[in-house]
Amino acid sequence: MNSSRLWTKDFIIVSGINFLINLVFYLLIVIIGEYAVDQFHASTSQAGLVTGIFIIGSLIGRLFTGRFIESLGRRKTLFIGLVFFILTTMLYLISSNIGIMLTTRLLHGVAAGIVGTATGTVAAQIIPAARKAEGIGYFSMSTTLATAVGPFVGLYMTQHTTFQMIFVFSVVLGIISFITSLFVYVPAVTITAKQPTSETKSFKLSNFIEPKAVPIAIITLVISFCYSSVLSFIKFYANEINLVSAASFFFLVYSVAVLFSRPFTGRLMDSKGANYIMYPGFFILAGGMVLLSSVNSGLMLLMAGALIGLGFGNMQSSTQAIAVKLTPPHRMGLATSTFFIALDAGLGFGPYILGFIIPGTGYRSLYVILGIVVLLSTVLYYFLHGKKERGIRANLNTAA
């Protein structure tokens, strides 16, 4: 067996499961608010809560999955998460009021958090050590594809079928994910004598959060907070500047930029180190935000989308790879969980916080301010990880 082989059966299956689960998330997130209003006569704030409470559930799922994934087993955790995901998706079909719908969204988020942490951990485990950044980059492309395909499928189905059929379709995708997961082989992780028994049994913060991944998770939190302004408000901004038609292609261009650059950036990070991706990423993302603030044509809007994709899209996979590389194999699940908690927190709570700022700044000024925040984050990255990168790479190479 070639130990450096990346595109194995198991890697392809796990990436496919991750794509399908995220596809369900993104196709539902664009239609669930409208469904709550039409079906339950929800207010605007209630519709927003129905949309956003999923993120809270996901955070809960990731937090506790990171704690228990090693004791349960990574493959078993994936199975449990997928069964729970299917069952909670079925709840959409019987939700009869806004309260039940909120509960359904919360539980569905918990299930997605469990599955997402499991797939991320399994993928990181089966990727060859020498190609870790490249492999995680390819794996996270499954999420990138879902961000482009999911909303398109959701909006298309609302025009051609009923909400109930959309929920049935989501259940079917969950079932397909479970069936394919049965064919995944996950090698057992050897726990050495250096790991104390109390590490897996005592109740302490390090059993829920991986300390070594916290510094890079902080960077992930900051950049995902800034990116959340694009993810949540680009349509409102496009309406304001009369570029709605161009905005419909924004995330498609974003995804294409990520897909074409990810193979190159992954290999570069493996061979040269994270700083070769992260520092340019900060400047590219900041440039994209500033360009977004000043667009006056559809072409400029799409150029901003490409820059933001090159910046945030590649920094996202790089920070995940950093978190995994810093962590011993038996704590890889916690590292993955810690990374995704930071990512979800930035994307989930960012729009709520920025919603209080927008009335005072407007969208154009907001994107300038966030572009400056991204630039200043280079200093934070330097002290939290960048200046240690050479020593970390030397230690990893020695250990290898």
TORZA-704630 format. One record per residue (C-alpha): x, y, z. Coordinates in Angstrom, 1 decimal. Each point is the difference from the previous one (the first is absolute). Layout:
+--------+--------+--------+
:      u :      v :      w :
+--------+--------+--------+
:      X :      Y :      Z :
...
+--------+--------+--------+
This chain:
+--------+--------+--------+
:      u :      v :      w :
+--------+--------+--------+
:    0.0 :    0.0 :    0.0 :
:    1.3 :    3.4 :   -0.9 :
:    0.1 :    2.0 :    3.2 :
:    0.0 :    3.3 :   -1.8 :
:   -3.1 :   -0.7 :   -2.1 :
:   -2.6 :    2.6 :    0.6 :
:   -3.1 :   -0.9 :   -2.1 :
:   -0.8 :   -3.3 :    1.7 :
:   -3.5 :   -1.5 :    0.2 :
:   -0.4 :    1.1 :    3.6 :
:    1.0 :    3.6 :   -0.7 :
:   -2.4 :    0.3 :   -2.9 :
:   -2.9 :   -1.4 :    2.0 :
:    0.6 :    2.2 :    3.0 :
:    0.3 :    3.1 :   -2.2 :
:   -3.2 :   -1.1 :   -1.8 :
:   -1.8 :   -0.3 :    3.3 :
:    1.2 :    3.4 :    1.1 :
:   -1.2 :    1.5 :   -3.3 :
:   -3.5 :   -1.6 :    0.4 :
:   -0.5 :    1.1 :    3.6 :
:    1.1 :    3.6 :   -0.8 :
:   -2.2 :   -0.1 :   -3.1 :
:   -3.0 :   -0.6 :    2.2 :
:    1.1 :    2.8 :    2.4 :
:    0.4 :    2.6 :   -2.8 :
:   -3.1 :   -0.9 :   -2.0 :
:   -2.1 :    0.2 :    3.2 :
:    1.6 :    3.2 :    1.3 :
:   -1.2 :    2.0 :   -3.0 :
:   -3.6 :   -1.2 :    0.1 :
:   -0.8 :   -0.8 :    3.7 :
:   -0.7 :    3.6 :    0.9 :
:   -2.5 :    0.4 :   -2.8 :
:   -1.6 :   -3.4 :    1.0 :
:   -0.4 :    1.2 :    3.6 :
:   -1.7 :    3.2 :   -1.1 :
:   -2.3 :   -1.8 :   -2.5 :
:   -0.8 :   -3.0 :    2.1 :
:   -0.1 :    1.4 :    3.5 :
:   -0.4 :    3.7 :   -0.6 :
:    3.2 :    0.7 :    1.8 :
:    1.2 :    3.5 :    0.5 :
:    3.3 :    1.2 :   -1.5 :
:    1.9 :   -0.5 :    3.2 :
:   -1.5 :   -3.5 :    0.4 :
:    1.0 :   -0.9 :   -3.5 :
:    3.5 :    1.2 :    0.7 :
:    0.1 :   -2.1 :    3.1 :
:   -1.2 :   -3.0 :   -1.9 :
:    2.9 :    0.5 :   -2.4 :
:    2.7 :    0.8 :    2.5 :
:   -0.8 :   -2.5 :    2.9 :
:    1.5 :   -2.7 :   -2.2 :
:    3.4 :    1.5 :    0.6 :
:   -0.5 :   -0.2 :    3.8 :
:   -0.9 :   -3.6 :   -0.3 :
:    3.1 :   -0.7 :   -2.2 :
:    2.2 :    1.6 :    2.7 :
:   -1.5 :   -2.2 :    2.6 :
:    0.5 :   -3.1 :   -2.1 :
:    3.6 :    0.9 :   -0.8 :
:    0.9 :    0.8 :    3.6 :
:   -1.2 :   -3.4 :    1.4 :
:    1.1 :   -2.0 :   -3.0 :
:    3.6 :    1.2 :    0.4 :
:   -0.2 :   -1.2 :    3.6 :
:   -1.4 :   -3.5 :   -0.6 :
:    1.1 :   -0.9 :   -3.6 :
:    3.1 :   -1.9 :    1.2 :
:   -1.7 :   -2.0 :    2.7 :
:   -2.9 :   -0.9 :   -2.4 :
:    2.1 :   -0.5 :   -3.0 :
:    0.2 :    2.1 :   -3.1 :
:   -1.9 :   -2.3 :   -2.3 :
:   -2.7 :   -0.7 :    2.6 :
:   -0.4 :    3.8 :    0.6 :
:   -0.5 :    0.5 :   -3.7 :
:   -2.7 :   -2.7 :   -0.1 :
:   -1.8 :    1.4 :    3.1 :
:    0.2 :    3.5 :   -1.5 :
:   -1.5 :   -1.0 :   -3.3 :
:   -2.8 :   -2.0 :    1.6 :
:   -0.8 :    3.0 :    2.2 :
:    0.2 :    2.3 :   -3.1 :
:   -2.5 :   -2.1 :   -1.9 :
:   -2.4 :   -0.1 :    2.9 :
:    0.2 :    3.8 :    0.6 :
:   -0.5 :    0.7 :   -3.7 :
:   -3.2 :   -2.1 :    0.1 :
:   -1.3 :    2.3 :    2.8 :
:   -0.4 :    2.8 :   -2.6 :
:   -2.8 :   -2.1 :   -1.6 :
:   -2.0 :    0.0 :    3.3 :
:    0.8 :    3.4 :    1.4 :
:   -3.4 :    1.6 :    0.7 :
:    0.8 :    3.3 :    1.6 :
:    2.9 :    2.5 :    0.4 :
:    1.1 :   -1.5 :    3.4 :
:    0.4 :   -3.5 :   -1.5 :
:    1.8 :    1.4 :   -3.0 :
:    2.5 :    1.8 :    2.3 :
:    0.6 :   -3.2 :    1.9 :
:    0.4 :   -1.9 :   -3.3 :
:    2.6 :    2.6 :   -1.3 :
:    1.9 :   -0.2 :    3.3 :
:    0.2 :   -3.8 :    0.0 :
:    0.8 :   -0.1 :   -3.7 :
:    2.9 :    2.4 :    0.7 :
:    1.2 :   -2.3 :    2.8 :
:   -0.1 :   -3.0 :   -2.4 :
:    1.9 :    2.0 :   -2.7 :
:    2.6 :    1.0 :    2.5 :
:    0.6 :   -3.6 :    1.0 :
:    0.3 :   -1.2 :   -3.6 :
:    2.2 :    3.0 :   -1.0 :
:    2.4 :   -0.6 :    2.8 :
:    0.1 :   -3.8 :   -0.8 :
:    0.6 :    0.5 :   -3.7 :
:    2.6 :    2.6 :    0.6 :
:    1.8 :   -2.1 :    2.5 :
:   -0.1 :   -3.2 :   -2.1 :
:    1.2 :    1.9 :   -3.1 :
:    2.9 :    1.5 :    2.0 :
:    0.9 :   -3.4 :    1.2 :
:    0.1 :   -1.8 :   -3.3 :
:    1.9 :    2.8 :   -1.9 :
:    3.7 :   -0.8 :   -0.3 :
:    2.1 :    2.1 :    2.4 :
:    2.1 :    1.4 :   -2.8 :
:   -3.1 :    1.2 :   -1.9 :
:   -2.0 :    1.2 :    3.0 :
:   -0.7 :    3.6 :   -1.1 :
:   -0.6 :   -1.1 :   -3.6 :
:   -2.4 :   -2.7 :    1.1 :
:   -1.9 :    2.2 :    2.4 :
:   -0.2 :    2.6 :   -2.7 :
:   -1.7 :   -2.5 :   -2.4 :
:   -2.2 :   -1.3 :    2.8 :
:   -1.3 :    3.5 :    0.9 :
:   -0.7 :    0.6 :   -3.7 :
:   -3.0 :   -2.3 :    0.6 :
:   -1.4 :    2.7 :    2.3 :
:    0.9 :    2.7 :   -2.5 :
:   -1.9 :   -1.8 :   -2.8 :
:   -3.0 :   -0.4 :    2.4 :
:   -0.1 :    3.8 :    0.6 :
:   -0.4 :    0.5 :   -3.7 :
:   -2.3 :   -2.9 :   -0.9 :
:   -2.1 :    0.0 :    3.1 :
:   -1.6 :    3.4 :   -0.3 :
:   -0.6 :   -0.5 :   -3.7 :
:   -1.7 :   -3.4 :    0.6 :
:   -2.1 :    1.5 :    2.8 :
:   -1.2 :    3.0 :   -2.0 :
:   -0.6 :   -2.2 :   -3.1 :
:   -2.1 :   -2.5 :    1.9 :
:   -2.2 :    2.7 :    1.6 :
:   -0.9 :    1.1 :   -3.5 :
:   -0.9 :   -3.5 :   -1.3 :
:   -1.1 :   -2.0 :    3.0 :
:   -1.4 :    0.1 :    3.5 :
:    1.8 :    0.6 :    3.3 :
:   -1.0 :   -3.5 :    1.0 :
:    1.8 :   -1.5 :   -3.0 :
:    3.1 :    2.1 :    0.9 :
:    0.0 :   -1.6 :    3.5 :
:   -0.5 :   -3.5 :   -1.6 :
:    3.0 :    0.7 :   -2.3 :
:    2.1 :    1.0 :    3.0 :
:   -0.9 :   -3.2 :    1.8 :
:    1.0 :   -2.0 :   -3.1 :
:    3.4 :    1.7 :    0.0 :
:    0.4 :   -0.9 :    3.6 :
:   -0.8 :   -3.6 :   -0.7 :
:    2.5 :   -0.1 :   -2.9 :
:    2.6 :    1.4 :    2.3 :
:   -0.6 :   -2.7 :    2.6 :
:    0.1 :   -2.8 :   -2.5 :
:    3.3 :    1.1 :   -1.5 :
:    1.5 :    0.4 :    3.5 :
:   -0.3 :   -3.7 :    0.5 :
:    2.8 :   -0.5 :   -2.5 :
:    2.4 :    2.3 :    1.8 :
:    3.0 :   -1.6 :    1.7 :
:    1.5 :    2.0 :    2.9 :
:    3.3 :   -1.3 :    1.4 :
:    0.1 :   -0.3 :    3.8 :
:    1.9 :    2.8 :    1.8 :
:    2.6 :   -1.3 :    2.4 :
:    0.0 :    1.6 :    3.4 :
:    3.4 :    0.0 :    1.6 :
:    0.9 :   -0.3 :    3.6 :
:    0.9 :    3.7 :    0.0 :
:   -3.7 :    0.8 :   -0.1 :
:   -1.4 :   -0.1 :    3.6 :
:   -3.2 :   -1.8 :    0.7 :
:   -1.4 :    3.1 :    1.6 :
:    0.3 :    1.8 :   -3.3 :
:   -3.0 :   -1.8 :   -1.4 :
:   -2.0 :   -0.2 :    3.2 :
:    0.4 :    3.2 :    2.0 :
:   -2.2 :    3.0 :   -0.6 :
:    2.2 :    2.9 :   -1.0 :
:    0.2 :    2.5 :   -2.8 :
:    2.8 :   -1.8 :   -1.9 :
:   -2.4 :   -2.9 :   -0.4 :
:   -2.3 :    2.2 :   -2.1 :
:    2.4 :    2.4 :   -1.6 :
:    3.5 :   -0.8 :   -1.4 :
:    2.4 :    2.6 :    1.6 :
:    2.5 :   -0.3 :   -2.8 :
:   -2.6 :    0.8 :   -2.6 :
:   -1.4 :    3.1 :    1.9 :
:    2.5 :    2.6 :   -1.4 :
:   -0.8 :   -0.9 :   -3.7 :
:   -3.7 :   -0.3 :    1.0 :
:    0.1 :    3.6 :    1.1 :
:    1.2 :    1.0 :   -3.4 :
:   -2.7 :   -2.1 :   -1.6 :
:   -2.6 :    1.7 :    2.2 :
:    1.1 :    3.5 :   -1.1 :
:    0.2 :   -0.6 :   -3.8 :
:   -3.3 :   -2.0 :    0.0 :
:   -1.7 :    2.9 :    1.9 :
:    1.2 :    2.3 :   -2.7 :
:   -1.1 :   -2.4 :   -2.8 :
:   -3.5 :   -0.4 :    1.6 :
:   -0.7 :    3.6 :   -1.1 :
:    0.3 :   -1.2 :   -3.6 :
:   -1.9 :   -3.3 :    0.5 :
:   -3.0 :    1.6 :    1.7 :
:   -0.3 :    3.5 :   -1.4 :
:    1.2 :   -0.2 :   -3.7 :
:   -3.6 :   -0.2 :   -1.3 :
:   -1.1 :    3.0 :    2.1 :
:    3.1 :    1.9 :   -1.2 :
:   -0.7 :   -1.0 :   -3.7 :
:   -3.6 :    1.3 :    0.3 :
:    1.3 :    3.3 :    1.3 :
:    2.5 :    0.5 :   -2.9 :
:   -2.3 :   -1.6 :   -2.6 :
:    2.2 :   -2.9 :   -0.9 :
:   -2.3 :   -2.8 :    0.9 :
:    0.6 :   -2.0 :   -3.3 :
:    3.7 :    0.0 :    0.5 :
:   -0.3 :   -0.9 :    3.7 :
:   -1.7 :   -3.3 :   -1.0 :
:    3.4 :   -1.1 :   -1.5 :
:    2.1 :    1.3 :    3.0 :
:    0.3 :   -3.3 :    1.9 :
:    0.5 :   -1.9 :   -3.3 :
:    3.0 :    2.2 :   -0.8 :
:    1.2 :   -0.4 :    3.6 :
:   -0.2 :   -3.8 :   -0.3 :
:    1.8 :   -0.1 :   -3.3 :
:    2.8 :    2.1 :    1.4 :
:    0.4 :   -2.4 :    2.9 :
:   -0.3 :   -3.1 :   -2.1 :
:    2.7 :    1.1 :   -2.5 :
:    2.4 :    1.3 :    2.7 :
:   -0.4 :   -2.7 :    2.7 :
:    2.2 :   -2.7 :   -1.6 :
:    2.9 :    2.5 :   -0.4 :
:   -0.3 :    1.6 :    3.5 :
:   -0.3 :   -3.4 :    1.7 :
:    3.2 :   -1.3 :   -1.5 :
:    1.8 :    3.3 :    0.7 :
:   -1.0 :   -0.1 :    3.7 :
:    1.3 :   -3.6 :    0.3 :
:    3.3 :    0.9 :   -1.6 :
:    0.6 :    3.5 :    1.2 :
:   -2.2 :    0.5 :    3.1 :
:   -3.2 :    1.8 :    1.0 :
:    1.5 :    3.5 :    0.0 :
:    0.3 :   -0.2 :   -3.8 :
:   -3.8 :   -0.3 :   -0.2 :
:   -1.1 :    1.9 :    3.0 :
:    1.8 :    3.3 :   -0.4 :
:   -1.0 :    0.5 :   -3.7 :
:   -3.5 :   -1.2 :    1.0 :
:   -0.4 :    2.8 :    2.4 :
:    0.9 :    2.6 :   -2.6 :
:   -2.2 :   -1.6 :   -2.7 :
:   -3.0 :   -0.3 :    2.2 :
:    0.4 :    3.6 :    1.2 :
:    0.3 :    1.1 :   -3.6 :
:   -3.1 :   -1.8 :   -0.9 :
:   -1.9 :    1.6 :    2.8 :
:    1.1 :    3.5 :   -0.9 :
:   -0.8 :   -0.7 :   -3.7 :
:   -3.4 :   -1.2 :    1.1 :
:   -0.6 :    3.3 :    1.8 :
:    0.6 :    2.0 :   -3.2 :
:   -1.7 :   -2.0 :   -2.7 :
:   -1.9 :    1.8 :   -2.6 :
:   -0.4 :   -2.7 :   -2.6 :
:   -0.8 :   -3.7 :   -0.3 :
:    3.6 :   -0.8 :   -1.1 :
:    1.5 :    1.7 :    3.1 :
:   -2.4 :   -1.9 :    2.2 :
:    1.0 :   -3.4 :   -1.5 :
:    3.7 :    1.0 :    0.3 :
:   -0.5 :    0.7 :    3.7 :
:   -1.6 :   -3.5 :    0.2 :
:    3.1 :   -1.6 :   -1.6 :
:    2.4 :    1.8 :    2.4 :
:   -2.1 :   -0.9 :    3.0 :
:    0.0 :   -3.6 :   -1.1 :
:    3.7 :    0.0 :   -0.5 :
:    0.5 :    1.6 :    3.4 :
:   -2.5 :   -1.5 :    2.4 :
:   -0.5 :   -3.3 :   -1.8 :
:    3.7 :   -0.9 :    0.1 :
:    0.5 :    1.4 :    3.5 :
:   -2.9 :   -2.1 :    1.3 :
:    1.6 :   -3.3 :   -1.1 :
:    3.5 :    1.1 :    1.0 :
:   -1.1 :    0.8 :    3.6 :
:   -1.7 :   -3.4 :    0.2 :
:    3.2 :   -1.7 :   -1.1 :
:    2.0 :    2.0 :    2.5 :
:   -2.4 :   -1.1 :    2.8 :
:    0.4 :   -3.6 :   -0.9 :
:    3.7 :    0.1 :   -0.6 :
:    0.6 :    1.5 :    3.5 :
:   -1.9 :   -2.8 :    1.7 :
:    0.9 :   -3.6 :    1.0 :
:   -2.0 :   -2.7 :   -1.9 :
:   -2.1 :   -1.0 :    3.0 :
:   -1.2 :    3.6 :    0.4 :
:   -0.7 :    0.7 :   -3.7 :
:   -3.7 :   -0.1 :    0.6 :
:    0.3 :    2.8 :    2.6 :
:    2.1 :    2.1 :   -2.3 :
:   -2.5 :   -0.4 :   -2.8 :
:   -2.8 :    0.8 :    2.3 :
:    1.8 :    3.1 :    1.4 :
:    0.6 :    1.3 :   -3.5 :
:   -3.6 :   -0.4 :   -1.1 :
:   -1.3 :    1.5 :    3.2 :
:    1.9 :    3.2 :   -0.8 :
:   -1.1 :   -0.1 :   -3.6 :
:   -3.6 :   -0.5 :    0.8 :
:    0.1 :    2.6 :    2.8 :
:    1.4 :    2.6 :   -2.4 :
:   -2.5 :   -0.8 :   -2.8 :
:   -2.9 :   -0.5 :    2.3 :
:    0.3 :    2.9 :    2.4 :
:    1.7 :    2.5 :   -2.4 :
:   -3.2 :    1.0 :   -1.8 :
:   -1.9 :    0.6 :    3.3 :
:    2.8 :    2.3 :    1.3 :
:    0.5 :    1.7 :   -3.3 :
:   -3.7 :    0.6 :   -0.3 :
:    0.3 :    2.6 :    2.8 :
:    2.9 :    1.7 :   -1.8 :
:   -1.4 :    0.3 :   -3.5 :
:   -2.7 :    2.6 :    0.7 :
:    2.8 :    2.4 :    1.1 :
:    2.6 :   -0.9 :   -2.7 :
:   -1.9 :   -1.2 :   -3.0 :
:    1.3 :   -2.9 :   -2.0 :
:    2.8 :    1.8 :   -1.9 :
:    1.7 :    1.3 :    3.2 :
:   -0.6 :   -3.3 :    1.8 :
:    2.0 :   -1.9 :   -2.7 :
:    2.9 :    2.6 :    0.2 :
:    0.1 :   -0.4 :    3.8 :
:    0.0 :   -3.8 :   -0.2 :
:    2.7 :    0.2 :   -2.6 :
:    2.1 :    2.0 :    2.5 :
:   -0.7 :   -2.6 :    2.7 :
:    1.2 :   -2.8 :   -2.3 :
:    3.3 :    1.9 :   -0.7 :
:    0.5 :    0.6 :    3.8 :
:   -0.5 :   -3.7 :    0.5 :
:    3.3 :   -0.7 :   -1.7 :
:    1.6 :    1.4 :    3.2 :
:   -2.1 :   -2.3 :    2.2 :
:    0.9 :   -2.9 :   -2.2 :
:    3.7 :    0.8 :    0.2 :
:    0.0 :   -0.2 :    3.8 :
:   -2.4 :   -2.9 :    0.3 :
:    1.5 :   -2.3 :   -2.6 :
:    2.0 :    1.6 :   -2.8 :
:    3.3 :    0.6 :    1.9 :
:   -0.1 :   -3.6 :    1.3 :
:   -0.6 :   -1.6 :   -3.4 :
:    3.6 :   -0.7 :   -0.9 :
:    0.6 :   -1.7 :    3.4 :
:   -3.2 :   -2.0 :   -0.2 :
:    0.8 :   -1.3 :   -3.5 :
:    3.5 :   -1.0 :    1.2 :
:   -1.5 :   -1.9 :    2.9 :
:   -2.5 :   -1.8 :   -2.3 :
:    2.7 :   -0.9 :   -2.5 :
:    2.1 :   -1.4 :    2.8 :
:   -2.9 :   -2.0 :    1.4 :
:   -0.7 :   -1.4 :   -3.4 :
+--------+--------+--------+
